[in-house]
Amino acid sequence: MDTAKKPPVIWLNVAIFLGTFILATVGVAWYGMVEGYSLAHWVCW
């Protein structure tokens, strides 16, 4: 068994990555509800 300790969690990095994910998820959903997605959005995706 490996007895080496894990490095500590860098909470600033966790907050930045989690915040970015939440902002992107909410932003894309909000844009879809407000503006809608055209055929160009689906084709370019």
CHARMM-style PDB file with segment names, atoms N, HN, CA, C and O in Angstrom:
ATOM      1  N   MET     1       0.833  -1.182   0.000  1.00  0.00      PROA
ATOM      2  CA  MET     1       0.000   0.000   0.000  1.00  0.00      PROA
ATOM      3  C   MET     1       0.880   1.248   0.000  1.00  0.00      PROA
ATOM      4  O   MET     1       1.959   1.264   0.592  1.00  0.00      PROA
ATOM      5  N   ASP     2       0.412   2.262  -0.655  1.00  0.00      PROA
ATOM      6  HN  ASP     2      -0.465   2.250  -1.135  1.00  0.00      PROA
ATOM      7  CA  ASP     2       1.170   3.502  -0.729  1.00  0.00      PROA
ATOM      8  C   ASP     2       0.871   4.366   0.492  1.00  0.00      PROA
ATOM      9  O   ASP     2      -0.280   4.723   0.743  1.00  0.00      PROA
ATOM     10  N   THR     3       1.905   4.697   1.240  1.00  0.00      PROA
ATOM     11  HN  THR     3       2.840   4.407   1.036  1.00  0.00      PROA
ATOM     12  CA  THR     3       1.704   5.475   2.459  1.00  0.00      PROA
ATOM     13  C   THR     3       2.049   6.949   2.272  1.00  0.00      PROA
ATOM     14  O   THR     3       2.039   7.712   3.238  1.00  0.00      PROA
ATOM     15  N   ALA     4       2.355   7.359   1.038  1.00  0.00      PROA
ATOM     16  HN  ALA     4       2.363   6.740   0.253  1.00  0.00      PROA
ATOM     17  CA  ALA     4       2.705   8.763   0.788  1.00  0.00      PROA
ATOM     18  C   ALA     4       1.476   9.650   0.990  1.00  0.00      PROA
ATOM     19  O   ALA     4       0.356   9.277   0.642  1.00  0.00      PROA
ATOM     20  N   LYS     5       1.710  10.812   1.550  1.00  0.00      PROA
ATOM     21  HN  LYS     5       2.620  11.115   1.832  1.00  0.00      PROA
ATOM     22  CA  LYS     5       0.604  11.738   1.768  1.00  0.00      PROA
ATOM     23  C   LYS     5       0.266  12.467   0.482  1.00  0.00      PROA
ATOM     24  O   LYS     5       1.138  12.742  -0.343  1.00  0.00      PROA
ATOM     25  N   LYS     6      -0.998  12.773   0.326  1.00  0.00      PROA
ATOM     26  HN  LYS     6      -1.706  12.550   0.996  1.00  0.00      PROA
ATOM     27  CA  LYS     6      -1.445  13.548  -0.828  1.00  0.00      PROA
ATOM     28  C   LYS     6      -1.108  15.014  -0.593  1.00  0.00      PROA
ATOM     29  O   LYS     6      -1.087  15.470   0.550  1.00  0.00      PROA
ATOM     30  N   PRO     7      -0.845  15.749  -1.657  1.00  0.00      PROA
ATOM     31  CA  PRO     7      -0.595  17.185  -1.483  1.00  0.00      PROA
ATOM     32  C   PRO     7      -1.877  17.883  -1.044  1.00  0.00      PROA
ATOM     33  O   PRO     7      -2.972  17.392  -1.318  1.00  0.00      PROA
ATOM     34  N   PRO     8      -1.756  19.004  -0.377  1.00  0.00      PROA
ATOM     35  CA  PRO     8      -2.958  19.705   0.088  1.00  0.00      PROA
ATOM     36  C   PRO     8      -3.759  20.282  -1.074  1.00  0.00      PROA
ATOM     37  O   PRO     8      -3.218  20.581  -2.138  1.00  0.00      PROA
ATOM     38  N   VAL     9      -5.035  20.426  -0.847  1.00  0.00      PROA
ATOM     39  HN  VAL     9      -5.475  20.183   0.017  1.00  0.00      PROA
ATOM     40  CA  VAL     9      -5.929  21.013  -1.846  1.00  0.00      PROA
ATOM     41  C   VAL     9      -5.699  22.526  -1.874  1.00  0.00      PROA
ATOM     42  O   VAL     9      -5.683  23.186  -0.835  1.00  0.00      PROA
ATOM     43  N   ILE    10      -5.523  23.051  -3.068  1.00  0.00      PROA
ATOM     44  HN  ILE    10      -5.535  22.515  -3.912  1.00  0.00      PROA
ATOM     45  CA  ILE    10      -5.362  24.497  -3.225  1.00  0.00      PROA
ATOM     46  C   ILE    10      -6.759  25.066  -3.497  1.00  0.00      PROA
ATOM     47  O   ILE    10      -7.269  24.998  -4.615  1.00  0.00      PROA
ATOM     48  N   TRP    11      -7.352  25.621  -2.459  1.00  0.00      PROA
ATOM     49  HN  TRP    11      -6.938  25.676  -1.551  1.00  0.00      PROA
ATOM     50  CA  TRP    11      -8.757  26.024  -2.522  1.00  0.00      PROA
ATOM     51  C   TRP    11      -9.002  27.168  -3.505  1.00  0.00      PROA
ATOM     52  O   TRP    11     -10.098  27.277  -4.055  1.00  0.00      PROA
ATOM     53  N   LEU    12      -8.014  28.013  -3.733  1.00  0.00      PROA
ATOM     54  HN  LEU    12      -7.124  27.925  -3.287  1.00  0.00      PROA
ATOM     55  CA  LEU    12      -8.179  29.075  -4.729  1.00  0.00      PROA
ATOM     56  C   LEU    12      -8.361  28.474  -6.117  1.00  0.00      PROA
ATOM     57  O   LEU    12      -9.209  28.933  -6.882  1.00  0.00      PROA
ATOM     58  N   ASN    13      -7.579  27.459  -6.450  1.00  0.00      PROA
ATOM     59  HN  ASN    13      -6.890  27.086  -5.829  1.00  0.00      PROA
ATOM     60  CA  ASN    13      -7.730  26.797  -7.747  1.00  0.00      PROA
ATOM     61  C   ASN    13      -9.087  26.113  -7.860  1.00  0.00      PROA
ATOM     62  O   ASN    13      -9.736  26.183  -8.903  1.00  0.00      PROA
ATOM     63  N   VAL    14      -9.510  25.460  -6.797  1.00  0.00      PROA
ATOM     64  HN  VAL    14      -8.983  25.403  -5.950  1.00  0.00      PROA
ATOM     65  CA  VAL    14     -10.819  24.799  -6.794  1.00  0.00      PROA
ATOM     66  C   VAL    14     -11.924  25.825  -7.030  1.00  0.00      PROA
ATOM     67  O   VAL    14     -12.833  25.588  -7.827  1.00  0.00      PROA
ATOM     68  N   ALA    15     -11.851  26.958  -6.345  1.00  0.00      PROA
ATOM     69  HN  ALA    15     -11.113  27.151  -5.698  1.00  0.00      PROA
ATOM     70  CA  ALA    15     -12.872  27.996  -6.482  1.00  0.00      PROA
ATOM     71  C   ALA    15     -12.889  28.583  -7.894  1.00  0.00      PROA
ATOM     72  O   ALA    15     -13.959  28.832  -8.451  1.00  0.00      PROA
ATOM     73  N   ILE    16     -11.713  28.803  -8.468  1.00  0.00      PROA
ATOM     74  HN  ILE    16     -10.844  28.601  -8.016  1.00  0.00      PROA
ATOM     75  CA  ILE    16     -11.656  29.375  -9.822  1.00  0.00      PROA
ATOM     76  C   ILE    16     -12.229  28.408 -10.850  1.00  0.00      PROA
ATOM     77  O   ILE    16     -13.042  28.806 -11.685  1.00  0.00      PROA
ATOM     78  N   PHE    17     -11.813  27.141 -10.801  1.00  0.00      PROA
ATOM     79  HN  PHE    17     -11.152  26.819 -10.124  1.00  0.00      PROA
ATOM     80  CA  PHE    17     -12.314  26.168 -11.772  1.00  0.00      PROA
ATOM     81  C   PHE    17     -13.801  25.895 -11.588  1.00  0.00      PROA
ATOM     82  O   PHE    17     -14.532  25.768 -12.570  1.00  0.00      PROA
ATOM     83  N   LEU    18     -14.254  25.803 -10.353  1.00  0.00      PROA
ATOM     84  HN  LEU    18     -13.661  25.906  -9.555  1.00  0.00      PROA
ATOM     85  CA  LEU    18     -15.671  25.571 -10.103  1.00  0.00      PROA
ATOM     86  C   LEU    18     -16.498  26.785 -10.525  1.00  0.00      PROA
ATOM     87  O   LEU    18     -17.563  26.640 -11.125  1.00  0.00      PROA
ATOM     88  N   GLY    19     -16.003  27.977 -10.208  1.00  0.00      PROA
ATOM     89  HN  GLY    19     -15.138  28.095  -9.721  1.00  0.00      PROA
ATOM     90  CA  GLY    19     -16.703  29.197 -10.608  1.00  0.00      PROA
ATOM     91  C   GLY    19     -16.806  29.342 -12.118  1.00  0.00      PROA
ATOM     92  O   GLY    19     -17.843  29.751 -12.639  1.00  0.00      PROA
ATOM     93  N   THR    20     -15.728  29.006 -12.821  1.00  0.00      PROA
ATOM     94  HN  THR    20     -14.885  28.674 -12.398  1.00  0.00      PROA
ATOM     95  CA  THR    20     -15.738  29.069 -14.278  1.00  0.00      PROA
ATOM     96  C   THR    20     -16.753  28.090 -14.859  1.00  0.00      PROA
ATOM     97  O   THR    20     -17.490  28.425 -15.786  1.00  0.00      PROA
ATOM     98  N   PHE    21     -16.786  26.880 -14.308  1.00  0.00      PROA
ATOM     99  HN  PHE    21     -16.187  26.607 -13.555  1.00  0.00      PROA
ATOM    100  CA  PHE    21     -17.737  25.879 -14.782  1.00  0.00      PROA
ATOM    101  C   PHE    21     -19.177  26.329 -14.557  1.00  0.00      PROA
ATOM    102  O   PHE    21     -20.016  26.202 -15.448  1.00  0.00      PROA
ATOM    103  N   ILE    22     -19.462  26.852 -13.377  1.00  0.00      PROA
ATOM    104  HN  ILE    22     -18.780  26.956 -12.653  1.00  0.00      PROA
ATOM    105  CA  ILE    22     -20.819  27.307 -13.057  1.00  0.00      PROA
ATOM    106  C   ILE    22     -21.210  28.490 -13.934  1.00  0.00      PROA
ATOM    107  O   ILE    22     -22.326  28.538 -14.453  1.00  0.00      PROA
ATOM    108  N   LEU    23     -20.298  29.443 -14.103  1.00  0.00      PROA
ATOM    109  HN  LEU    23     -19.392  29.404 -13.682  1.00  0.00      PROA
ATOM    110  CA  LEU    23     -20.575  30.604 -14.943  1.00  0.00      PROA
ATOM    111  C   LEU    23     -20.845  30.185 -16.394  1.00  0.00      PROA
ATOM    112  O   LEU    23     -21.765  30.707 -17.023  1.00  0.00      PROA
ATOM    113  N   ALA    24     -20.068  29.266 -16.920  1.00  0.00      PROA
ATOM    114  HN  ALA    24     -19.321  28.842 -16.409  1.00  0.00      PROA
ATOM    115  CA  ALA    24     -20.271  28.803 -18.290  1.00  0.00      PROA
ATOM    116  C   ALA    24     -21.600  28.066 -18.429  1.00  0.00      PROA
ATOM    117  O   ALA    24     -22.320  28.270 -19.405  1.00  0.00      PROA
ATOM    118  N   THR    25     -21.928  27.216 -17.468  1.00  0.00      PROA
ATOM    119  HN  THR    25     -21.342  27.049 -16.675  1.00  0.00      PROA
ATOM    120  CA  THR    25     -23.173  26.454 -17.527  1.00  0.00      PROA
ATOM    121  C   THR    25     -24.383  27.373 -17.461  1.00  0.00      PROA
ATOM    122  O   THR    25     -25.314  27.233 -18.253  1.00  0.00      PROA
ATOM    123  N   VAL    26     -24.376  28.300 -16.535  1.00  0.00      PROA
ATOM    124  HN  VAL    26     -23.619  28.414 -15.891  1.00  0.00      PROA
ATOM    125  CA  VAL    26     -25.492  29.236 -16.393  1.00  0.00      PROA
ATOM    126  C   VAL    26     -25.543  30.186 -17.587  1.00  0.00      PROA
ATOM    127  O   VAL    26     -26.624  30.493 -18.089  1.00  0.00      PROA
ATOM    128  N   GLY    27     -24.389  30.651 -18.041  1.00  0.00      PROA
ATOM    129  HN  GLY    27     -23.510  30.402 -17.633  1.00  0.00      PROA
ATOM    130  CA  GLY    27     -24.341  31.588 -19.163  1.00  0.00      PROA
ATOM    131  C   GLY    27     -24.876  30.995 -20.452  1.00  0.00      PROA
ATOM    132  O   GLY    27     -25.620  31.658 -21.174  1.00  0.00      PROA
ATOM    133  N   VAL    28     -24.514  29.769 -20.750  1.00  0.00      PROA
ATOM    134  HN  VAL    28     -23.909  29.231 -20.163  1.00  0.00      PROA
ATOM    135  CA  VAL    28     -24.990  29.124 -21.978  1.00  0.00      PROA
ATOM    136  C   VAL    28     -26.495  28.879 -21.897  1.00  0.00      PROA
ATOM    137  O   VAL    28     -27.216  29.102 -22.870  1.00  0.00      PROA
ATOM    138  N   ALA    29     -26.963  28.426 -20.747  1.00  0.00      PROA
ATOM    139  HN  ALA    29     -26.377  28.245 -19.957  1.00  0.00      PROA
ATOM    140  CA  ALA    29     -28.404  28.205 -20.588  1.00  0.00      PROA
ATOM    141  C   ALA    29     -29.167  29.515 -20.686  1.00  0.00      PROA
ATOM    142  O   ALA    29     -30.216  29.574 -21.327  1.00  0.00      PROA
ATOM    143  N   TRP    30     -28.653  30.566 -20.057  1.00  0.00      PROA
ATOM    144  HN  TRP    30     -27.801  30.518 -19.536  1.00  0.00      PROA
ATOM    145  CA  TRP    30     -29.304  31.886 -20.112  1.00  0.00      PROA
ATOM    146  C   TRP    30     -29.345  32.412 -21.541  1.00  0.00      PROA
ATOM    147  O   TRP    30     -30.377  32.913 -21.988  1.00  0.00      PROA
ATOM    148  N   TYR    31     -28.233  32.303 -22.259  1.00  0.00      PROA
ATOM    149  HN  TYR    31     -27.395  31.896 -21.896  1.00  0.00      PROA
ATOM    150  CA  TYR    31     -28.193  32.765 -23.649  1.00  0.00      PROA
ATOM    151  C   TYR    31     -29.212  32.003 -24.493  1.00  0.00      PROA
ATOM    152  O   TYR    31     -29.896  32.594 -25.329  1.00  0.00      PROA
ATOM    153  N   GLY    32     -29.313  30.710 -24.278  1.00  0.00      PROA
ATOM    154  HN  GLY    32     -28.757  30.229 -23.600  1.00  0.00      PROA
ATOM    155  CA  GLY    32     -30.277  29.908 -25.034  1.00  0.00      PROA
ATOM    156  C   GLY    32     -31.712  30.311 -24.760  1.00  0.00      PROA
ATOM    157  O   GLY    32     -32.541  30.297 -25.670  1.00  0.00      PROA
ATOM    158  N   MET    33     -32.022  30.671 -23.518  1.00  0.00      PROA
ATOM    159  HN  MET    33     -31.348  30.683 -22.779  1.00  0.00      PROA
ATOM    160  CA  MET    33     -33.383  31.076 -23.184  1.00  0.00      PROA
ATOM    161  C   MET    33     -33.711  32.473 -23.702  1.00  0.00      PROA
ATOM    162  O   MET    33     -34.838  32.735 -24.120  1.00  0.00      PROA
ATOM    163  N   VAL    34     -32.721  33.372 -23.674  1.00  0.00      PROA
ATOM    164  HN  VAL    34     -31.805  33.159 -23.334  1.00  0.00      PROA
ATOM    165  CA  VAL    34     -32.965  34.759 -24.048  1.00  0.00      PROA
ATOM    166  C   VAL    34     -32.896  34.961 -25.563  1.00  0.00      PROA
ATOM    167  O   VAL    34     -33.800  35.551 -26.154  1.00  0.00      PROA
ATOM    168  N   GLU    35     -31.835  34.478 -26.182  1.00  0.00      PROA
ATOM    169  HN  GLU    35     -31.100  33.999 -25.701  1.00  0.00      PROA
ATOM    170  CA  GLU    35     -31.600  34.724 -27.608  1.00  0.00      PROA
ATOM    171  C   GLU    35     -32.045  33.575 -28.498  1.00  0.00      PROA
ATOM    172  O   GLU    35     -32.426  33.789 -29.649  1.00  0.00      PROA
ATOM    173  N   GLY    36     -32.001  32.383 -27.982  1.00  0.00      PROA
ATOM    174  HN  GLY    36     -31.692  32.209 -27.048  1.00  0.00      PROA
ATOM    175  CA  GLY    36     -32.302  31.205 -28.784  1.00  0.00      PROA
ATOM    176  C   GLY    36     -31.077  30.783 -29.586  1.00  0.00      PROA
ATOM    177  O   GLY    36     -30.119  31.542 -29.729  1.00  0.00      PROA
ATOM    178  N   TYR    37     -31.124  29.590 -30.095  1.00  0.00      PROA
ATOM    179  HN  TYR    37     -31.903  28.973 -29.979  1.00  0.00      PROA
ATOM    180  CA  TYR    37     -30.026  29.068 -30.900  1.00  0.00      PROA
ATOM    181  C   TYR    37     -30.495  28.909 -32.335  1.00  0.00      PROA
ATOM    182  O   TYR    37     -31.493  28.239 -32.601  1.00  0.00      PROA
ATOM    183  N   SER    38     -29.770  29.528 -33.260  1.00  0.00      PROA
ATOM    184  HN  SER    38     -28.959  30.072 -33.044  1.00  0.00      PROA
ATOM    185  CA  SER    38     -30.115  29.421 -34.674  1.00  0.00      PROA
ATOM    186  C   SER    38     -29.422  28.204 -35.281  1.00  0.00      PROA
ATOM    187  O   SER    38     -28.658  27.510 -34.610  1.00  0.00      PROA
ATOM    188  N   LEU    39     -29.692  27.965 -36.518  1.00  0.00      PROA
ATOM    189  HN  LEU    39     -30.313  28.528 -37.063  1.00  0.00      PROA
ATOM    190  CA  LEU    39     -29.057  26.853 -37.226  1.00  0.00      PROA
ATOM    191  C   LEU    39     -27.545  27.060 -37.267  1.00  0.00      PROA
ATOM    192  O   LEU    39     -26.789  26.093 -37.185  1.00  0.00      PROA
ATOM    193  N   ALA    40     -27.102  28.296 -37.391  1.00  0.00      PROA
ATOM    194  HN  ALA    40     -27.717  29.082 -37.457  1.00  0.00      PROA
ATOM    195  CA  ALA    40     -25.658  28.575 -37.446  1.00  0.00      PROA
ATOM    196  C   ALA    40     -24.976  28.148 -36.147  1.00  0.00      PROA
ATOM    197  O   ALA    40     -23.857  27.636 -36.181  1.00  0.00      PROA
ATOM    198  N   HSD    41     -25.624  28.347 -35.020  1.00  0.00      PROA
ATOM    199  HN  HSD    41     -26.533  28.763 -34.992  1.00  0.00      PROA
ATOM    200  CA  HSD    41     -25.038  27.915 -33.747  1.00  0.00      PROA
ATOM    201  C   HSD    41     -24.869  26.402 -33.709  1.00  0.00      PROA
ATOM    202  O   HSD    41     -23.844  25.897 -33.249  1.00  0.00      PROA
ATOM    203  N   TRP    42     -25.863  25.690 -34.187  1.00  0.00      PROA
ATOM    204  HN  TRP    42     -26.695  26.100 -34.560  1.00  0.00      PROA
ATOM    205  CA  TRP    42     -25.795  24.223 -34.161  1.00  0.00      PROA
ATOM    206  C   TRP    42     -24.771  23.707 -35.143  1.00  0.00      PROA
ATOM    207  O   TRP    42     -24.074  22.734 -34.852  1.00  0.00      PROA
ATOM    208  N   VAL    43     -24.661  24.344 -36.320  1.00  0.00      PROA
ATOM    209  HN  VAL    43     -25.226  25.134 -36.557  1.00  0.00      PROA
ATOM    210  CA  VAL    43     -23.705  23.895 -37.337  1.00  0.00      PROA
ATOM    211  C   VAL    43     -22.277  24.164 -36.880  1.00  0.00      PROA
ATOM    212  O   VAL    43     -21.405  23.313 -37.055  1.00  0.00      PROA
ATOM    213  N   CYS    44     -22.029  25.320 -36.306  1.00  0.00      PROA
ATOM    214  HN  CYS    44     -22.737  26.011 -36.164  1.00  0.00      PROA
ATOM    215  CA  CYS    44     -20.666  25.672 -35.870  1.00  0.00      PROA
ATOM    216  C   CYS    44     -20.242  24.881 -34.651  1.00  0.00      PROA
ATOM    217  O   CYS    44     -19.047  24.754 -34.386  1.00  0.00      PROA
ATOM    218  N   TRP    45     -21.182  24.354 -33.914  1.00  0.00      PROA
ATOM    219  HN  TRP    45     -22.153  24.457 -34.129  1.00  0.00      PROA
ATOM    220  CA  TRP    45     -20.844  23.604 -32.725  1.00  0.00      PROA
ATOM    221  C   TRP    45     -20.410  22.234 -33.124  1.00  0.00      PROA
ATOM    222  OT1 TRP    45     -20.073  21.419 -32.266  1.00  0.00      PROA
TER     223      TRP     45
END
